[in-house]
Amino acid sequence: MKRAAMIMLVALASCTDSSDTLVPDHMVVGDAIPEALSEAPGDATVGRMIFVERDRGHCVLCHRVSGLDATFQGDVGPDLSDVGARLSPGQIRLRIVDASRLNADTVMPPYHRTHDLHQVAPEYADKPVLAAQEIEHLVAYLSGLEG
């Protein structure tokens, strides 16, 4: 009886509920998400606004981009002035979606994940920070930064 219960517990634990995973594992190939998350292409101009705006991505809090007219640019994360020359759009996409898939110790927050989060305000529970189309706008902007 105990053995049967243990087998059932292990089986249940190994099952993942894909309904709470916005980007399932099969979409991740190596260190990238090669396929776009939305059908509409990203707009680099909108992506730049998301990068800077406090109420959206606010990426400038941690990252710097040379020539970007932003009041404050952080230095916690890497300089992204040439990220488009260093990473493919798919690699950029994965890092925005959930950098912890590459580095469990990263301080970069997951912008398109709703599970396994802590200290989330009730009004933001079960919602990603950025929608799929917003991720694509950011990818379009960042992919164009080639130093």
Steps between C-alpha positions, in 0.01 A plus 500: 500500500778745592690408184193564281443835670864596451489407129184709458661796677810484279283471189294802601808704585652431159189617316512866408193705442571690180206733566714711734803499269479779245805371315513120519835319501462377142522862377845541655779378274843515661537853636224653288132517420531509120131545424320828562246500782242690296386501140552873447859614456660713768538875456841634606359846578246352740773273640716803578210656693449177697873492574489849651152535652473452874153346482599242241836327464712770662808316376713815543478448874767229462636536145680767299477576126744751347326797343165427664334815632397374843536686827653211687667187369605221733807284514374192687447311175721494191531795263265425211641747247612215273269219610365457145852419379565256786169311525240373255138614534418159650774534761378849590142369522590226750692740721201736518245222545686325782876534539492251789465222241865572420627610840308408815688769695418791268356819645313568176129458561289279272288733288278233346441242771214454745603194704746458787505871582523642851372819663272594209235763573149352473406720203792354303456135597479262204596776256836536324683831533504531121260351245630290211470791255693728736778240515512505119522881497796482740667230289461720190658797681784310662583301185568829324759609757828406338738746663 
